[in-house]
């Protein structure tokens, strides 16, 4: 069977047709504009494809993932202008006449990495992306993490030394939460330059500090077997090594697991699927919803 996948990001949408990393027949990327234009463009892409069994969507959020909810399939309280309370699933179903699966973009990326990437064989792990914002998803005991809604790793509270870093934070809801201190948006606001342009060693040491503090929260709360770190900010050379080293220092040997000491290079890793993790995970979402029928 062939499936459609959408990585619905706040900056761009990536749509693909296929059944896995070795068979992506067609892929298109376009900017996220208005809901009507963006969803319509995605629907048009899939309308031209023959034999699709289902479409999966991994979306920026927050989203409503409660199947019993009247607003299931919607983006809810996002700060992205014009997108709050957008019903993504109904619009795609109406346009395509196909089953549509819906989850967060980071849960989809986690699913892609479990099926084909850095989490093969693991049943409890986390995928965290550090880009314009910070998002996190994952799998616990073999199932995608859901509960009241879905994980919001980016809005954890982490220690903020105001003397070292007087920046108030970039999150419009919480100021100096994890995302507000360590996202690409926070880097730009604090330093006046994008992550790609930032070449200050002290700035990257501070970034590694915040990322390590957030990941230690994840380790102590969920006890994942591995953490996968994606997103554009993590492409900074040397940042992953700084994060691993600071994590070991913060944990201070309390958790007696070699994965957090001598084997930490294999514990905190980059996505094996690279930038394709999200859209491939969306294809896996589609495969699963098709099998339910």
FENVENLIN-V302127 format. One line per field, one symbol per residue. ss: DSSP state (A for helix, B for strand, O for the rest). psi: psi as a letter, one per 20 degrees, with the letter a starting at -180 (. if undefined). burial: I if it has 16 or more other ideal C-beta (glycine too) atoms within 10 Angstrom, else O. A space follows every 50 residues. Layout:
ss = ???
psi = ???
burial = ???
This chain:
ss = OBBBBBBBOOOBBBBBBBBBOOBBBBBBBBBOOOAAAAAAAAAAAAAOOO OBBBBBBBBOOOBOOOOOOOOOOBBOOOOOOOOOOBBAAAAAAAAAOOBB BBBBAAAAAAAAAAAAOOOOOOOOBBBBBBOOOBBBBBBBOOBBOBOOOB OOAAAOOOOOOOOOOOOOOOBOOOBOOAAAAAOAAAAAAAAOOOOOOOOO AAAAAAAAAAAAAAAAAAAAAAOOOOBBBBOAAAAOOOAAAAAAAAAAAA AOOOOOOAAAOOOAAAOBBOOOOAAAAAAAAAAAAAAAAAAOO
psi = qqqqqponrhhqpppqpbjrhimohqqqpqqocqgggghhhgghghhiqq kphrpqpoqraqrojohiqijqjqpekqippiiplpnggggggghhkqqp qpaqhhhghggghhgicijpiqiorqpppncgapqqaappliqqordger qmhijqpqpoohghnipiqipigjdlaghhhirhhggghgijqrhhioko hhghhgghgggggghhggghgilqiqppoaqhhiippigghgggghgggh hkjgomphhjehkhhigorqphiciigghhhhhhgggghhhi.
burial = OIIIIIIIIIOOIIIIIIIOIOOIOOOOOOOIOOIOOIIOIIIOIIOOIO OIIIIIIIIIIIIIIOOOOOOOIIIOOIOIOOIOOIIIIOIIIOIIOIII IIIIIIIIIIIIIIIIIIIOOIOIIIIIIIIIIIIIIIIIOOOIIIOOOI IIIIIIOIOIOOOOOOIOIIIOOOOIIIIIIIIIIIIIOIIOOOIOOIOO OOOIOIIIIIIIIIIIIIIOOIOIIIIIIIIIIIIIOOIIOIIIOIIIOI IOOOOOOOIIOOOIOOIIIOIIIOOIIIIIIIIIIIIIIIOOO
